[in-house]
């Protein structure tokens, strides 16, 4: 992950130290869960002006980050608390290019679920359309089965009806599925 240099004036003076630490050790997030917890607190408790650099630093690494054991948690918090901001939007757009893989991934599916819960209508539709292409396959997948439930409970009527139609024609196969 490339660390870019930003003007210190972008961040209030009392947060400059935090920003420096985050930028210097951004790669370490993949090694230490504690650092992940610190970044989650930064994202959930500070304003976008103070924490937006987290999303900015993750651009072009979103795919890897969304599938990481600790990185997916920070990604989820960014979507939950700052979904409407430009850099978070760009991160979500980046990962949705690989929505099929993300939905089935052990950690990535949490990010896809956050998109379904907090993303824009357009972003939700991308995840729902992905699930709609192979509803039985996703319903039988350990990770994606949660997303099928979420689409059925919170997406547009179009996708709900489409999934119900497809899944109801395969009830026996679905009943024999482990998930």
FIRO-168591 format. One record per residue (C-alpha): y, z, x. Coordinates in steps of 0.25 Angstrom, whole numbers, plus 5000, padded with zeros to 4 digits. Layout:
FIRO-168591
+------+------+------+
:   py :   pz :   px :
+------+------+------+
:    Y :    Z :    X :
...
+------+------+------+
***
This chain:
FIRO-168591
+------+------+------+
:   py :   pz :   px :
+------+------+------+
: 5000 : 5000 : 5000 :
: 5013 : 4996 : 5006 :
: 5024 : 5007 : 5006 :
: 5038 : 5001 : 5004 :
: 5051 : 5007 : 5009 :
: 5061 : 5011 : 4998 :
: 5075 : 5017 : 4999 :
: 5075 : 5032 : 4998 :
: 5087 : 5031 : 4989 :
: 5077 : 5026 : 4978 :
: 5072 : 5040 : 4976 :
: 5080 : 5053 : 4974 :
: 5081 : 5061 : 4986 :
: 5072 : 5072 : 4982 :
: 5061 : 5062 : 4980 :
: 5063 : 5054 : 4993 :
: 5053 : 5063 : 5000 :
: 5042 : 5061 : 4989 :
: 5044 : 5046 : 4990 :
: 5043 : 5046 : 5005 :
: 5030 : 5053 : 5004 :
: 5024 : 5044 : 4993 :
: 5028 : 5032 : 5001 :
: 5023 : 5037 : 5014 :
: 5009 : 5041 : 5008 :
: 5007 : 5031 : 4997 :
: 4994 : 5026 : 5003 :
: 4989 : 5040 : 5003 :
: 4988 : 5041 : 4988 :
: 4975 : 5034 : 4989 :
: 4970 : 5045 : 4998 :
: 4975 : 5058 : 4992 :
: 4975 : 5062 : 4977 :
: 4986 : 5072 : 4979 :
: 4996 : 5061 : 4983 :
: 4992 : 5054 : 4970 :
: 4995 : 5067 : 4963 :
: 5009 : 5068 : 4969 :
: 5012 : 5053 : 4966 :
: 5007 : 5056 : 4951 :
: 5017 : 5067 : 4951 :
: 5028 : 5059 : 4956 :
: 5026 : 5048 : 4946 :
: 5024 : 5058 : 4934 :
: 5036 : 5067 : 4937 :
: 5047 : 5059 : 4944 :
: 5056 : 5048 : 4938 :
: 5053 : 5034 : 4940 :
: 5065 : 5033 : 4950 :
: 5058 : 5044 : 4958 :
: 5043 : 5039 : 4957 :
: 5044 : 5024 : 4955 :
: 5042 : 5021 : 4970 :
: 5027 : 5025 : 4967 :
: 5025 : 5013 : 4958 :
: 5033 : 5005 : 4968 :
: 5025 : 5008 : 4980 :
: 5012 : 5005 : 4972 :
: 5016 : 4991 : 4969 :
: 5006 : 4981 : 4974 :
: 4996 : 4992 : 4976 :
: 4994 : 4995 : 4961 :
: 4980 : 4989 : 4960 :
: 4974 : 4998 : 4971 :
: 4982 : 5010 : 4966 :
: 4978 : 5009 : 4952 :
: 4963 : 5009 : 4956 :
: 4965 : 5021 : 4966 :
: 4959 : 5035 : 4962 :
: 4973 : 5041 : 4964 :
: 4982 : 5029 : 4963 :
: 4978 : 5026 : 4949 :
: 4984 : 5040 : 4945 :
: 4997 : 5037 : 4950 :
: 4997 : 5023 : 4944 :
: 4994 : 5030 : 4930 :
: 5005 : 5039 : 4932 :
: 5015 : 5028 : 4935 :
: 5010 : 5021 : 4922 :
: 5011 : 5033 : 4914 :
: 5025 : 5038 : 4918 :
: 5032 : 5025 : 4923 :
: 5025 : 5013 : 4916 :
: 5038 : 5006 : 4913 :
: 5044 : 5006 : 4927 :
: 5044 : 4993 : 4935 :
: 5035 : 4997 : 4947 :
: 5024 : 5004 : 4938 :
: 5025 : 4991 : 4929 :
: 5022 : 4982 : 4941 :
: 5011 : 4991 : 4946 :
: 5004 : 4991 : 4932 :
: 5006 : 4976 : 4932 :
: 5000 : 4975 : 4945 :
: 4987 : 4982 : 4942 :
: 4985 : 4976 : 4928 :
: 4983 : 4963 : 4935 :
: 4969 : 4969 : 4938 :
: 4967 : 4976 : 4925 :
: 4952 : 4973 : 4924 :
: 4949 : 4980 : 4937 :
: 4959 : 4991 : 4934 :
: 4952 : 4994 : 4920 :
: 4939 : 4996 : 4926 :
: 4943 : 5003 : 4939 :
: 4940 : 5018 : 4940 :
: 4954 : 5022 : 4943 :
: 4961 : 5009 : 4938 :
: 4957 : 5011 : 4924 :
: 4966 : 5024 : 4923 :
: 4978 : 5015 : 4927 :
: 4974 : 5005 : 4916 :
: 4974 : 5016 : 4906 :
: 4988 : 5021 : 4910 :
: 4992 : 5006 : 4908 :
: 4986 : 5007 : 4894 :
: 4993 : 5020 : 4891 :
: 5007 : 5018 : 4897 :
: 5008 : 5004 : 4901 :
: 5017 : 4993 : 4894 :
: 5011 : 4985 : 4883 :
: 5009 : 4973 : 4892 :
: 5001 : 4982 : 4902 :
: 4993 : 4988 : 4891 :
: 4989 : 4975 : 4886 :
: 4984 : 4970 : 4900 :
: 4975 : 4982 : 4901 :
: 4970 : 4980 : 4886 :
: 4968 : 4965 : 4888 :
: 4960 : 4968 : 4900 :
: 4951 : 4977 : 4892 :
: 4951 : 4967 : 4881 :
: 4945 : 4956 : 4890 :
: 4932 : 4964 : 4891 :
: 4932 : 4976 : 4882 :
: 4917 : 4979 : 4883 :
: 4917 : 4978 : 4898 :
: 4929 : 4988 : 4899 :
: 4923 : 4997 : 4889 :
: 4910 : 4998 : 4897 :
: 4917 : 5001 : 4910 :
: 4919 : 5015 : 4914 :
: 4934 : 5014 : 4917 :
: 4939 : 5004 : 4908 :
: 4932 : 5010 : 4896 :
: 4944 : 5020 : 4895 :
: 4953 : 5008 : 4895 :
: 4946 : 5002 : 4883 :
: 4948 : 5015 : 4875 :
: 4963 : 5015 : 4879 :
: 4965 : 5001 : 4874 :
: 4958 : 5004 : 4861 :
: 4967 : 5016 : 4859 :
: 4980 : 5011 : 4864 :
: 4982 : 4996 : 4866 :
: 4987 : 4986 : 4856 :
: 4979 : 4983 : 4843 :
: 4975 : 4969 : 4849 :
: 4967 : 4975 : 4861 :
: 4961 : 4987 : 4852 :
: 4956 : 4977 : 4842 :
: 4951 : 4967 : 4853 :
: 4944 : 4979 : 4860 :
: 4938 : 4985 : 4847 :
: 4933 : 4971 : 4843 :
: 4926 : 4968 : 4856 :
: 4920 : 4982 : 4858 :
: 4915 : 4984 : 4844 :
: 4907 : 4971 : 4846 :
: 4900 : 4978 : 4858 :
: 4898 : 4992 : 4852 :
: 4883 : 4993 : 4857 :
: 4886 : 4988 : 4871 :
: 4898 : 4998 : 4871 :
: 4890 : 5010 : 4866 :
: 4880 : 5008 : 4877 :
: 4891 : 5008 : 4888 :
: 4893 : 5020 : 4896 :
: 4908 : 5020 : 4894 :
+------+------+------+
***
